[in-house]
Amino acid sequence: LPWVSFAEGIAEAEAMKKPAMVVIHKSWCGACKALGPKVAASTEIAEMAKDFVMINVYDDEEANTTEKFKPDGGYIPRIIFYDGLHGEVLLDHINKGGNPSYKFFHTGAESMVSSMKEVKALFESEGFMSKEKAEL
């Protein structure tokens, strides 16, 4: 997958007016290590990634993010979608089958693909393009 850094990815998403999938994880995290191979092996994620800027926030790079990327806590891994068109975090696109206390925690490719499909549909929906741009 074509992963980019946080700063590069946010700039690219805004320049291209595309959604970004922000994956925040740590090298020492067991759940993160378990998720990595599932993401890498998913042909669906690879196909969906063509419509997204794929942002890899690893270890100390999390310091470059804002509090908006910790909407319900600093747990890891967190997968948060960013709207490059309007400059805002998409807080409604969560792991719907997951723990409601950790809405952005995914354990496999299936829930990630589901969220990616939701975000792609949002970007293709009428009225979305005419919304006002927010501040990050």
Disulfide bonds with the S-S distance in Angstrom:
none
